[in-house]
């Protein structure tokens, strides 16, 4: 009888622990509580470089040498020496998560950045983004770090 009580108690405790923790509860720096204004102000506070881009494989090298500038008017410029690629950006919320929309119409490498990205993490020097692909179920990752 006593072993049944211990077993039942163990099952109840294990169930409580398992169901009280979900992936959505994890927020490395409280990013769910970040205001859209905080993210915007950080993006507009300087020039950025892509330090990581994963779209089925690591494609960070495609953006080597490019500096990204998020303008007040929604323009996004990527500059590499005398070459400039222009796109646009906007912000919002999706499923109560901060969202950054990036849009480039060309070239192909930059079109890969054209997604609605969820903000995973924001510090003064780094913004980590994630896009969950609806079609293939993959996860794209993008990290901007402030140019130093």
C-alpha positions as CSV (number, residue, x, y, z in Angstrom):
1,X,0.0,0.0,0.0
2,X,2.8,2.4,0.9
3,X,4.6,1.8,-2.4
4,X,1.4,2.6,-4.3
5,X,1.2,5.9,-2.4
6,X,4.8,6.7,-3.2
7,X,4.3,5.8,-6.8
8,X,1.1,8.0,-7.0
9,X,2.8,10.9,-5.3
10,X,5.8,10.6,-7.7
11,X,3.5,10.7,-10.7
12,X,1.6,13.7,-9.5
13,X,4.8,15.7,-8.8
14,X,6.4,14.7,-12.1
15,X,3.2,15.7,-13.9
16,X,3.1,19.1,-12.1
17,X,6.7,19.8,-13.1
18,X,6.3,18.7,-16.7
19,X,3.1,20.7,-17.4
20,X,4.1,23.9,-15.6
21,X,7.1,24.5,-17.8
22,X,6.6,25.3,-21.5
23,X,8.9,26.6,-24.2
24,X,6.9,29.8,-24.3
25,X,7.8,30.5,-20.7
26,X,11.4,30.9,-21.6
27,X,12.5,34.4,-22.4
28,X,16.3,34.9,-22.2
29,X,16.1,38.6,-21.3
30,X,12.4,39.3,-20.9
31,X,12.0,39.9,-24.7
32,X,8.3,39.2,-24.4
33,X,8.0,42.3,-22.2
34,X,10.0,44.5,-24.6
35,X,8.1,47.3,-26.1
36,X,8.1,47.8,-29.8
37,X,9.4,51.3,-29.1
38,X,12.5,49.8,-27.4
39,X,13.3,47.6,-30.4
40,X,12.8,50.5,-32.9
41,X,15.0,52.9,-30.9
42,X,17.7,50.3,-30.7
43,X,17.6,49.6,-34.4
44,X,17.7,53.3,-35.3
45,X,20.6,54.0,-32.9
46,X,23.4,53.1,-35.2
47,X,24.8,50.9,-38.0
48,X,24.5,47.1,-37.8
49,X,26.2,44.1,-39.3
50,X,24.8,40.6,-39.8
51,X,26.8,38.2,-37.6
52,X,24.6,35.2,-38.2
53,X,22.0,34.2,-40.8
54,X,20.7,30.6,-41.0
55,X,18.2,29.6,-43.7
56,X,18.5,25.8,-44.0
57,X,22.3,26.4,-43.7
58,X,24.6,29.1,-42.5
59,X,24.5,31.9,-45.1
60,X,26.2,34.6,-43.0
61,X,29.0,35.1,-45.6
62,X,26.5,36.5,-48.1
63,X,26.4,39.7,-46.1
64,X,30.0,40.0,-45.2
65,X,31.2,43.6,-45.5
66,X,27.6,45.1,-45.5
67,X,26.5,47.7,-43.0
68,X,22.8,47.9,-42.4
69,X,21.1,51.2,-41.4
70,X,17.5,51.4,-40.3
71,X,16.2,54.9,-41.2
72,X,13.3,56.7,-39.5
73,X,11.2,56.7,-42.6
74,X,11.2,52.8,-42.9
75,X,14.1,52.6,-45.4
76,X,16.6,49.9,-44.8
77,X,20.0,50.4,-46.4
78,X,22.7,47.8,-46.8
79,X,26.0,49.4,-47.8
80,X,29.3,47.8,-48.9
81,X,31.7,50.4,-50.0
82,X,30.1,52.2,-53.0
83,X,27.4,49.5,-53.4
84,X,24.0,50.1,-51.7
85,X,21.0,47.8,-51.6
86,X,17.8,49.5,-50.5
87,X,14.9,47.8,-48.8
88,X,12.3,48.6,-46.2
89,X,11.5,47.7,-42.6
90,X,8.5,48.0,-40.3
91,X,7.5,46.7,-36.9
92,X,4.5,45.4,-35.1
93,X,3.3,42.5,-32.9
94,X,2.2,39.0,-33.9
95,X,0.8,36.6,-31.3
96,X,1.8,39.2,-28.7
97,X,5.5,38.9,-29.8
98,X,7.5,41.8,-31.2
99,X,7.9,41.5,-35.0
100,X,10.3,43.1,-37.4
101,X,9.3,43.0,-41.1
102,X,12.2,43.2,-43.5
103,X,11.7,43.5,-47.2
104,X,14.3,43.6,-50.0
105,X,13.2,43.0,-53.6
106,X,16.7,42.1,-54.9
107,X,19.3,40.7,-55.1
108,X,18.5,37.1,-54.3
109,X,20.7,36.9,-51.2
110,X,18.9,39.9,-49.7
111,X,15.4,38.6,-50.7
112,X,16.2,35.7,-48.3
113,X,16.0,38.4,-45.5
114,X,12.5,39.4,-46.5
115,X,10.4,37.9,-43.7
116,X,8.4,38.8,-40.7
117,X,11.0,38.2,-37.9
118,X,10.1,37.6,-34.2
119,X,12.4,39.3,-31.8
120,X,14.1,36.7,-29.6
121,X,16.6,39.0,-27.8
122,X,17.4,42.7,-27.7
123,X,20.4,44.3,-26.1
124,X,22.0,47.7,-26.9
125,X,24.5,45.9,-29.2
126,X,22.6,42.8,-30.5
127,X,19.2,41.8,-31.9
128,X,18.4,38.2,-32.4
129,X,15.5,37.3,-34.7
130,X,13.6,34.1,-35.7
131,X,11.3,33.3,-38.5
132,X,9.2,30.1,-38.5
133,X,8.6,29.1,-42.1
134,X,5.0,28.0,-42.7
135,X,5.7,26.1,-45.9
136,X,8.6,23.9,-45.0
137,X,8.4,24.1,-41.2
138,X,12.0,25.3,-40.9
139,X,13.3,28.0,-38.6
140,X,15.4,30.8,-40.0
141,X,17.7,32.8,-37.6
142,X,19.1,36.2,-38.0
143,X,21.4,38.2,-35.7
144,X,22.3,41.8,-36.1
145,X,25.2,43.3,-34.0
146,X,26.0,47.0,-33.7
147,X,28.9,48.0,-35.8
148,X,31.8,48.9,-33.6
